[in-house]
Amino acid sequence: MKHHFKVIFNLVRASSMGLLEYRADFVSMAIVRMFESIVSFLLILVIFTQISEIAGWNRYQMLIVNLSFTLIHSMAMFFFRLGGKEFATNLNKGNIDKYLTKPVNLQIHVSVGGLDWSQILRILGSVGAIIFITSLAVQKPGITDILLFVLLVIASVITYYSLAFIFTSIVLFGGRIRNILFLTQILWDIGKMPTSIFNSGWQVIFATILPVWMAATLPAGVFTGKYGPVYTVYGITIGLFFLFLSHLILKIALRHYSSASS
């Protein structure tokens, strides 16, 4: 176990060296990502100058949805954007031996082997904005609501991470598929808005088979009191289920793997 932690520590340290080597690139990317989030946030404010609610969600709730999406997406990208992109590229080339020969779980290796530090500003900015917006709310969340929100954010990040691995693993079954990783992003972007804007059929799909409900709707709903605390159990279950499923599919997919040198 101690050896495993040492390997993970070395992977994190190696993935962080780019921050020191390309500081200007890090700062520029962090600013660009933060600007994107600010524009998205301001757009919600502009929309609510003309309307009072969207599919039953008022301005405060919609702002929390927006910020929750930004927070969850940024955290997922922090752990998976660079490492996942590199893994998908190597997978398409039939060259993932370097992951398989490491004495650490492949999924952990991909996650900590390419941390995207340019997401940190968005993460901190989202947390700060949520705290500020909540302080202005008439009905403020309690300690329990905050703890449940944190649990759901973690479960949501795990869900995104798991979906990305599931879609990437398809390459091992069907041959080379360029940009397969972007499929996760496209589907997840549906969750930028509350899934209640869709008809009941799609709402069921987005809460189960393609759980984009986790992208923001569920965490924000529990945090603002729109959904009861019991929904947290469902969210955690979804996260754990898709994590298990991603591990299972990847394990089966690796049986089909043959390196480029084979």
C-alpha positions in Angstrom: 0.0 0.0 0.0 2.8 2.4 0.9 4.4 1.7 -2.5 1.2 2.4 -4.3 0.9 5.8 -2.6 4.5 6.6 -3.5 3.7 5.8 -7.2 0.6 8.0 -7.1 2.6 10.8 -5.4 5.3 10.7 -8.1 2.6 10.8 -10.8 1.0 13.9 -9.2 4.4 15.5 -8.9 5.3 14.8 -12.5 1.9 16.0 -13.8 2.4 19.3 -11.8 5.8 20.1 -13.3 4.2 21.6 -16.4 2.7 24.3 -14.1 6.3 25.5 -13.3 7.6 25.0 -16.9 4.8 26.8 -18.7 3.5 29.5 -16.2 2.3 31.9 -18.9 0.3 29.2 -20.6 -1.2 28.2 -17.2 -2.2 31.7 -16.3 -3.7 32.5 -19.8 -5.7 29.2 -19.8 -7.0 29.8 -16.3 -8.1 33.3 -17.2 -9.9 32.1 -20.4 -11.7 29.3 -18.5 -12.7 31.8 -15.8 -14.0 34.3 -18.4 -16.2 31.5 -20.0 -17.8 30.8 -16.6 -18.4 34.5 -16.0 -20.1 35.0 -19.3 -22.3 31.9 -18.7 -23.2 33.3 -15.2 -24.0 36.8 -16.6 -26.2 35.3 -19.3 -28.5 33.8 -16.6 -28.8 37.2 -14.9 -29.7 38.8 -18.3 -32.3 36.1 -19.0 -34.0 36.7 -15.6 -34.4 40.4 -16.3 -37.2 39.2 -18.7 -38.7 36.2 -16.9 -39.2 35.0 -13.3 -38.5 31.3 -13.6 -37.4 28.5 -16.0 -39.3 25.2 -15.7 -40.1 26.0 -12.1 -36.6 27.2 -11.1 -36.3 30.8 -9.9 -33.3 33.1 -10.4 -31.5 32.0 -7.2 -32.0 28.3 -8.0 -30.9 28.8 -11.6 -27.7 30.6 -10.5 -26.9 27.7 -8.2 -27.5 25.3 -11.1 -25.1 27.3 -13.3 -22.4 27.5 -10.6 -22.8 23.9 -9.7 -22.3 22.8 -13.3 -19.2 25.0 -13.5 -17.8 23.6 -10.2 -18.5 19.9 -11.1 -17.3 20.2 -14.6 -14.1 22.0 -13.6 -13.3 19.4 -10.9 -13.9 16.6 -13.5 -11.6 18.4 -16.0 -9.0 18.9 -13.3 -8.7 15.2 -12.8 -9.4 13.9 -16.3 -9.0 16.4 -19.1 -5.3 16.0 -19.8 -4.8 12.4 -18.5 -8.0 11.3 -20.3 -7.0 12.9 -23.5 -3.6 11.3 -23.5 -5.1 7.9 -22.6 -7.6 8.1 -25.4 -4.9 9.1 -27.9 -2.7 6.2 -26.8 -5.6 3.8 -26.8 -6.4 4.7 -30.5 -2.7 4.1 -31.3 -2.8 0.7 -29.5 -0.1 2.0 -27.1 -1.3 1.8 -23.5 1.4 -0.6 -22.2 2.8 2.2 -20.0 -0.4 2.2 -18.0 -0.6 -1.5 -17.7 2.9 -2.0 -16.5 2.6 0.5 -13.7 2.0 -1.0 -10.2 -1.2 1.1 -9.7 -4.8 1.0 -10.9 -5.1 2.1 -14.6 -8.0 4.5 -13.8 -6.1 6.1 -10.9 -3.0 6.5 -13.2 -5.0 8.3 -15.9 -6.6 10.6 -13.3 -3.5 11.8 -11.4 -1.1 11.4 -14.2 -2.3 14.6 -16.0 -3.8 17.1 -13.6 -5.1 20.2 -15.3 -4.1 23.0 -12.9 -5.7 25.7 -15.1 -9.1 24.6 -13.7 -8.2 25.7 -10.2 -9.3 29.3 -10.7 -12.7 28.1 -12.0 -13.1 25.8 -9.0 -12.3 28.4 -6.4 -14.4 31.0 -8.3 -17.4 28.8 -8.4 -17.1 28.0 -4.7 -16.8 31.7 -3.8 -19.7 32.6 -6.0 -21.9 29.9 -4.5 -21.1 31.2 -1.0 -21.8 34.8 -2.0 -25.1 34.0 -3.8 -26.3 31.8 -0.9 -25.5 34.6 1.6 -28.1 36.8 -0.3 -30.8 34.1 -0.4 -33.9 34.6 1.8 -33.9 30.9 2.7 -30.3 29.9 3.4 -29.2 26.2 3.4 -28.3 24.6 6.7 -25.2 22.6 7.5 -26.9 19.4 6.5 -27.8 20.8 3.1 -24.2 21.9 2.6 -22.8 18.5 3.5 -25.3 16.8 1.2 -24.3 19.2 -1.6 -20.6 18.3 -1.1 -21.4 14.6 -1.3 -23.4 15.1 -4.5 -20.7 17.2 -6.1 -18.2 14.3 -5.4 -20.7 11.8 -6.7 -21.3 13.9 -9.9 -17.6 14.2 -10.6 -17.3 10.4 -10.2 -20.2 10.0 -12.6 -18.6 12.2 -15.3 -15.3 10.4 -14.8 -17.0 7.0 -15.1 -18.9 7.9 -18.3 -15.7 9.2 -19.9 -13.9 5.9 -19.2 -16.9 3.9 -20.5 -17.0 5.8 -23.8 -13.2 5.7 -24.1 -13.2 1.9 -23.6 -15.5 1.5 -26.6 -12.3 1.9 -28.7 -11.1 -1.5 -27.5 -14.3 -3.1 -28.8 -14.8 -1.3 -32.1 -11.5 -0.1 -33.3 -10.1 3.4 -33.6 -12.6 6.2 -32.9 -11.0 9.6 -32.9 -12.3 12.2 -30.4 -14.4 9.6 -28.6 -13.7 11.5 -25.3 -15.7 14.5 -26.6 -18.9 12.4 -26.5 -18.9 12.6 -22.7 -18.6 16.4 -22.9 -21.4 16.7 -25.4 -23.8 14.7 -23.3 -22.7 16.3 -20.1 -23.4 19.8 -21.5 -27.1 18.9 -21.6 -27.0 19.3 -17.8 -26.1 23.0 -18.0 -29.9 23.6 -17.7 -32.3 21.8 -15.3 -33.4 18.5 -16.9 -37.0 19.5 -16.0 -37.1 21.6 -19.2 -37.4 18.3 -21.1 -40.5 16.0 -21.3 -41.0 13.2 -18.8 -39.5 10.6 -21.1 -36.2 12.4 -21.5 -36.1 13.2 -17.8 -36.2 9.5 -16.9 -33.3 8.8 -19.4 -31.3 11.7 -18.1 -31.7 10.5 -14.5 -30.8 6.8 -15.2 -29.2 5.6 -18.5 -27.5 8.9 -19.3 -27.3 10.5 -15.9 -26.8 14.2 -16.9 -29.2 15.0 -14.1 -26.1 14.7 -12.0 -24.3 17.5 -13.9 -26.1 20.2 -11.8 -29.8 19.6 -11.5 -29.7 17.2 -8.6 -26.9 18.8 -6.5 -28.4 22.3 -7.0 -31.9 21.0 -6.3 -30.9 19.4 -3.0 -28.8 22.4 -2.0 -31.7 24.9 -2.6 -34.4 22.7 -1.1 -36.1 22.0 -4.3 -35.5 18.3 -3.8 -35.5 16.5 -0.5 -32.4 15.1 1.2 -33.4 11.5 0.3 -32.4 12.3 -3.3 -28.8 12.4 -2.1 -28.9 8.6 -1.6 -30.0 8.2 -5.2 -27.2 10.5 -6.5 -24.5 8.6 -4.5 -25.9 5.3 -5.8 -25.7 6.5 -9.4 -22.1 7.6 -8.9 -21.0 4.3 -7.4 -22.9 2.3 -9.9 -21.3 4.0 -12.9 -17.9 3.8 -11.3 -18.3 0.1 -10.9 -19.7 -0.2 -14.4 -16.7 1.8 -15.9 -14.3 -0.5 -14.1 -16.1 -3.6 -15.3 -16.3 -2.4 -18.9 -12.6 -1.4 -18.9 -11.6 -4.7 -17.5 -13.5 -6.6 -20.2 -12.3 -4.2 -22.9 -8.7 -4.8 -22.0 -9.0 -8.4 -22.9 -9.4 -7.2 -26.5 -6.3 -5.1 -26.3 -3.2 -5.8 -28.2 -0.3 -3.3 -28.3 1.0 -1.7 -31.4 4.1 -3.9 -31.2 2.1 -7.1 -31.0 
